Amino acid sequence: MPSPIGSYTPLSGEKLSQIKKQATELEGVFLNTLVKEMFSGIKTDGPFGGGFAEETWRGLQSEQMATAMAESGGIGLADQIVRDLMLMQQAAEMPPTTLPAGAYGK
């Protein structure tokens, strides 16, 4: 039986680049949530702290920090997303006869 691993059509460079970009953006959104939670525990009391402007600034700051973290490698989430999408593409292009039959083997 031929190996199904080599039988899929590789993505074009442009399509792979687009997937990597979108995966990095998704990782940035995830990191933004983490950074916002990190900042939410910081006390802002004092004569120059608090208020709507600070909340707005903190949101922008956490977004920029998360984007920078994701673009510089992040936590590896984007790489995992790209890898999983590639495996899903490979599985979708495999002919049904090469897929495992499952626990009961039909």
N, C-alpha and C positions, 0 to 999 in steps of 0.2 A: 504494500500500500504506500503510495507517495506521501511524503510529509506535507501536511497542510500549512505548516509555518511559512514556507517560502512561496505560497501560492497567492498571496494577497497583493493588491496593487499599492505600491508606496505612494504616500501623499506627495504632491508637488511642493517645491520649495516655498511657493507663495502661500499655499494652503497651510502648510506646517507653520510658517511664520505667523499667520493669522491665528492659528490655534494657540501658539505659544503666547502671543500678545493677549488674547482673551483670558487665558489661564493665569497670566501674571496680573491682569486687572482683577480677576476674581480673588486671587490671593491678597491683593491690596485691599479689597472690600473686607475680607476676613480679618486682616491685620488691623484695619481701621476700627473694627468693632472691639478688638482686644485693646488697642491703644486708648480708645474712648473710655473703656472700663477702668483702665489703669489710671487715667486722669480724673475719673469721677471720685476717687478717694482722696484727692488732694484738697486740703482746706484752703479756702480763698478769703478768709476773713481778714479784716484789717482796713486801714483807711483807704487803700487803693485797690482793694480786691472785690470780687463778686460782680454781680450785675449781668445784664443782657450782653453787653459788649464782650465781657470776658468769656461767657458761654459760647458766643459766636466765634471768638478768636480760638478758643480751645478746640472747637469742632474743626476749624480750618487747619489748625496746627496738627491735630491727630491725623487728619486726612493726608496732609503732606508728608508726615513722618511715615505713615503706612505705605504710601506710594513709593517713597524712597527706599524703604526696606524691601518691598516686593521687587522693585527694579534691580536691586543689588543682590538678589538671590533669595531673599525672604527666608522662609522656614522650610522650603522644599515642597510646598503644596502645589505650586504651578507645575513643577517637574512631574509630580505624581499624576496630576490631572492629564497632562499631555501623554504620559505613558499609558494611562488607562484608556484614553480616547483612541490611541493607536491600537491597543489590544482589542478594543470593541470593534474598530474598523476591520481588523484582521478576522475576528470571529464572524462578523456579518458577511464577509465575502467568502467564507469557507462553504464548500458545497455541503448540503445536508447529510450526505452519506459519510462524511468524515467527522461529523460531530459525535461526541460520546453518546451512547444510548441511554445512559442514566443507571440508576441502581438496579433496575430490574431487567435491563438489556433486552430490547425488543427485537 
